[in-house]
Amino acid sequence: MKKSKRERLEAQGWKIGDTKEFLGLSDEEMAYIEIKLALSSRVRELRKERKLTQEQTAKLIGSSQSRVAKIESGDPAVSIDLQVKSLIALGASREELAEAIRSSNVEMP
């Protein structure tokens, strides 16, 4: 957000914050969410790199297309275990898994 816009909004009584502040999340909770979102993005990227459909990916991981869609969208009902399993099924190496987590840009508490 531009500084001028922020100042104008604050002058009108608006409070500007981030997701963590708005939801009252701890550092650990924010780190967890950022990691889950990074893993979700990597599943989508890797699936597309492999030129697979969500349905083909679902068969690889023994799940459904709708579940793959949820994995890729960062649905909170999807576990990190399933995200990691999906990445492994798509051929991700340990280094790629580590890079996906590092890409979350979260400083660990």
C-alpha positions as CSV (number, residue, x, y, z in Angstrom):
1,M,0.0,0.0,0.0
2,K,1.3,3.4,-0.9
3,K,2.4,5.5,2.1
4,S,0.0,8.4,1.2
5,K,-3.0,6.1,1.0
6,R,-2.0,4.5,4.4
7,E,-1.7,7.9,6.0
8,R,-5.1,9.0,4.5
9,L,-6.8,5.9,5.9
10,E,-5.2,6.2,9.3
11,A,-6.2,9.9,9.5
12,Q,-9.8,8.8,8.9
13,G,-9.6,6.4,11.9
14,W,-8.8,3.1,10.0
15,K,-6.2,0.8,11.5
16,I,-3.8,-0.9,9.1
17,G,-2.4,-4.3,10.0
18,D,-1.5,-7.7,8.7
19,T,-3.1,-11.1,8.8
20,K,-1.3,-12.1,11.9
21,E,-2.4,-9.1,13.8
22,F,-6.0,-9.2,12.5
23,L,-6.5,-12.9,13.5
24,G,-4.5,-12.7,16.6
25,L,-2.1,-15.4,15.6
26,S,1.1,-16.4,17.4
27,D,4.4,-16.5,15.6
28,E,4.2,-20.3,15.5
29,E,0.7,-20.2,14.0
30,M,1.7,-17.8,11.4
31,A,4.8,-19.8,10.5
32,Y,2.6,-23.0,10.2
33,I,0.2,-21.2,7.9
34,E,2.9,-19.8,5.7
35,I,4.6,-23.3,5.4
36,K,1.3,-24.9,4.4
37,L,0.7,-22.3,1.8
38,A,4.2,-22.7,0.4
39,L,3.7,-26.5,0.2
40,S,0.3,-26.0,-1.5
41,S,1.9,-23.8,-4.1
42,R,4.7,-26.2,-4.7
43,V,2.2,-29.1,-5.3
44,R,0.5,-27.0,-8.0
45,E,3.8,-26.0,-9.6
46,L,5.2,-29.5,-9.7
47,R,1.9,-30.9,-11.0
48,K,2.0,-28.4,-13.9
49,E,5.7,-29.0,-14.5
50,R,4.9,-32.7,-14.9
51,K,2.0,-31.8,-17.2
52,L,-0.5,-33.7,-15.1
53,T,-4.1,-33.0,-14.4
54,Q,-5.5,-32.9,-10.9
55,E,-7.3,-36.2,-11.7
56,Q,-4.0,-37.8,-12.7
57,T,-2.3,-36.5,-9.6
58,A,-5.2,-37.8,-7.5
59,K,-4.5,-41.3,-8.9
60,L,-0.8,-41.0,-8.0
61,I,-1.6,-40.2,-4.4
62,G,-4.6,-42.4,-4.0
63,S,-7.1,-39.6,-3.5
64,S,-9.7,-37.7,-5.5
65,Q,-9.5,-34.7,-7.9
66,S,-11.4,-32.6,-5.4
67,R,-8.9,-33.4,-2.7
68,V,-6.0,-32.3,-5.0
69,A,-7.9,-29.1,-5.6
70,K,-8.0,-28.5,-1.9
71,I,-4.4,-29.4,-1.5
72,E,-3.5,-26.8,-4.1
73,S,-5.7,-24.1,-2.7
74,G,-4.3,-24.4,0.8
75,D,-7.5,-25.6,2.3
76,P,-7.1,-25.8,6.1
77,A,-8.7,-29.3,6.2
78,V,-5.7,-30.7,4.3
79,S,-2.8,-32.0,6.5
80,I,0.8,-31.2,5.9
81,D,1.3,-35.0,5.8
82,L,-0.9,-35.1,2.6
83,Q,0.9,-32.2,1.1
84,V,4.3,-33.8,1.6
85,K,2.9,-37.2,0.4
86,S,1.7,-35.4,-2.7
87,L,5.0,-33.8,-3.4
88,I,6.8,-37.1,-3.0
89,A,4.3,-38.8,-5.4
90,L,5.0,-36.0,-7.9
91,G,8.8,-36.8,-7.6
92,A,10.0,-34.1,-5.4
93,S,13.3,-34.7,-3.7
94,R,14.1,-34.0,-0.1
95,E,16.0,-30.9,-1.3
96,E,12.9,-29.7,-3.1
97,L,10.7,-30.3,0.0
98,A,13.2,-28.3,2.0
99,E,13.2,-25.5,-0.6
100,A,9.4,-25.3,-0.6
101,I,9.5,-24.8,3.2
102,R,12.3,-22.3,2.9
103,S,10.3,-20.4,0.3
104,S,7.6,-19.6,2.8
105,N,9.8,-16.7,4.0
106,V,8.9,-17.2,7.6
107,E,11.4,-16.6,10.3
108,M,11.1,-19.5,12.7
109,P,10.3,-18.3,16.3
